[in-house]
Amino acid sequence: MTAPLPVRPPEPAAEEARKEAPGQRPPSRLLAPLRQTGQLFALALAVARAVFRRPFQVREFIEQFWFVASVTILPAALVSIPFGAVIALQVGSLTEQLGAQSFTGGASVLAVIQQASPLIVALLIAGAAGSAICADLGSRKIREELDAMEVMGVSPIQRLVVPRVLATMSVAVLLNGLVSVVGTLGGYFFNVIMQDGTPGAYLASFSALAQLPDLYVGELKALIFGFIAGIVAAYRGLNPRGGPKGVGDAVNQSVVITFMLLFAVNMVLTAIYLQIVPPKGG
């Protein structure tokens, strides 16, 4: 009798895959951020295209608009007061050292309208409303509700994402006006009361330095920042990892990513604005 042949142990799956395709390499981890960036831009493009498609979810938009406004109006008004006060105090101290106290009001208002107000609005929308949007979409994703909608032929982007993004944009534009007014009043109060400024000089400096494009760029920034906050929150909510814990991680990531993008985009928009629009009297 001949001895039985030895049984060859099975090779690992990774080894078999390598032998089947020896020229292919696993994707590098360095390309993961680029891939996610591309997916984020793809989602933004899909949302922009879906805005003009019918039917428009009016009820969902109204509900999301009210929710975003209800969680951001009061915090924005309260935060804008110390922001305006700090800017007015700092600018007032600097102009006093330079002997240009008459320009304190105009410089403070320009700083509030162009920089502080859109950033305050965007940060609050991203932190309060954006986190809630990300958690809502993430919970729907892990419960497979979004997959069920796709099976039924309903687009989750048009049904859920578009109304939320439009709501964040609309609230950001409207809230920017409120924050600008409250911040300006706070700066006026602290400059006149605490730094013994002149009310007439504070108000008269507006016409010397401020112009309508300053208000336009503030509203444009608020609109773009609201779009960014809504898109990032929706993207992280649609792509959670690891079940409920992944949803919590996605919420934190959405807030951090939005903050980083806001400051980068703000720098670019400010540089473009200063190059296109000349200063008043320049």
Protein Blocks (a to p, Z undefined) as FASTA:
>chain_A
ZZdddddddddfklmmmmmmmmbccddfklmmmmmmmmmmmmmmmmmmmmmpccddfklm
mmmmmmmmmmmmmmmmmmmmmmmmmmmmmmmmmmmmnopaklmmmmmmmmmmmmmmmmmm
mmmmmmmmmmmmmmmmmmmmmnommmmmmmnopafklmmmmmmmmmmmmmmmmmmmmmmm
mmmmmmmmmmmmmnopafklmmmmmmmmgcfklmmmmmmmmmmmmmmmmmmmmmmmmmcg
hijmlmmmmmmmmmmmmmmmmmmmmmmmmmmmmmmmccehZZ
